[in-house]
Amino acid sequence: MDLLIEFIFELIFDGSIELAKSQKISKWIRYPLIAILSFLILAIIFLMGFIAVALFLSYLAYSFLGGLVLFAIDILLIISLIKNIIKEKN
């Protein structure tokens, strides 16, 4: 079941990215699609950061480690996003 959900989301996400890159699609469709995708990616990054801070503030040892791992993943996602933006501009 998990593999099926992952496949569906990957198909939708990758298809949306390819549609956003295509010059054959109207600007009236591409620009809102780019805005929605950007909002979703940023929302996921900020939600992970919020959860990481919430785990940091709890006083349990495993929560602190979980927050640290989520924070590290969040930083890696931000770096990856910046690299992709720079790569697409060039």
C-alpha positions as CSV (number, residue, x, y, z in Angstrom):
1,M,0.0,0.0,0.0
2,D,2.8,2.4,0.9
3,L,4.5,1.7,-2.4
4,L,1.3,2.4,-4.3
5,I,0.8,5.8,-2.6
6,E,4.5,6.7,-3.2
7,F,4.1,5.8,-6.9
8,I,1.0,7.9,-7.3
9,F,2.5,10.9,-5.6
10,E,5.7,10.6,-7.6
11,L,3.8,10.3,-10.8
12,I,1.8,13.4,-10.0
13,F,4.8,15.4,-8.8
14,D,7.1,14.5,-11.7
15,G,4.3,15.0,-14.2
16,S,3.6,18.5,-12.8
17,I,7.3,19.4,-13.0
18,E,7.5,18.3,-16.6
19,L,4.3,20.3,-17.4
20,A,5.7,23.4,-15.7
21,K,8.9,23.1,-17.8
22,S,7.1,22.6,-21.1
23,Q,6.8,25.6,-23.4
24,K,3.9,24.0,-25.3
25,I,1.6,24.5,-22.3
26,S,-0.2,27.8,-21.9
27,K,1.3,30.3,-19.4
28,W,-2.1,30.4,-17.7
29,I,-1.6,26.8,-16.7
30,R,2.1,26.8,-16.2
31,Y,2.4,29.7,-13.8
32,P,-0.3,28.6,-11.3
33,L,1.2,25.1,-11.5
34,I,4.6,26.4,-10.6
35,A,3.2,28.5,-7.8
36,I,1.3,25.5,-6.3
37,L,4.4,23.2,-6.6
38,S,6.6,25.8,-5.0
39,F,4.1,26.4,-2.2
40,L,3.8,22.6,-1.5
41,I,7.6,22.1,-1.4
42,L,8.1,25.1,0.9
43,A,5.2,24.0,3.1
44,I,6.8,20.5,3.6
45,I,10.1,22.1,4.4
46,F,8.6,24.5,7.0
47,L,6.4,21.8,8.5
48,M,9.5,19.6,9.0
49,G,11.3,22.5,10.6
50,F,8.4,23.2,12.9
51,I,8.2,19.6,14.0
52,A,12.0,19.5,14.6
53,V,11.8,22.6,16.8
54,A,8.9,21.1,18.7
55,L,10.9,17.9,19.3
56,F,13.9,20.0,20.4
57,L,11.8,21.7,23.0
58,S,10.7,18.4,24.6
59,Y,12.9,17.2,27.3
60,L,13.0,13.5,26.3
61,A,16.3,12.2,24.9
62,Y,14.8,10.3,22.0
63,S,12.7,13.3,21.1
64,F,15.8,15.5,21.0
65,L,17.6,13.0,18.7
66,G,14.5,12.8,16.5
67,G,14.4,16.6,16.3
68,L,18.0,16.7,15.4
69,V,17.5,14.2,12.6
70,L,14.5,16.1,11.2
71,F,16.4,19.3,11.4
72,A,19.3,17.8,9.5
73,I,17.0,16.4,6.8
74,D,15.3,19.9,6.6
75,I,18.7,21.6,6.1
76,L,19.5,19.0,3.3
77,L,16.2,19.7,1.6
78,I,16.8,23.5,1.7
79,I,20.3,23.0,0.2
80,S,18.9,20.7,-2.5
81,L,16.2,23.2,-3.3
82,I,18.7,26.0,-3.7
83,K,21.0,23.9,-5.9
84,N,18.1,22.9,-8.1
85,I,17.0,26.6,-8.5
86,I,20.6,27.6,-9.4
87,K,20.9,24.7,-11.8
88,E,17.6,25.5,-13.6
89,K,18.6,29.2,-14.0
90,N,21.8,28.3,-15.8
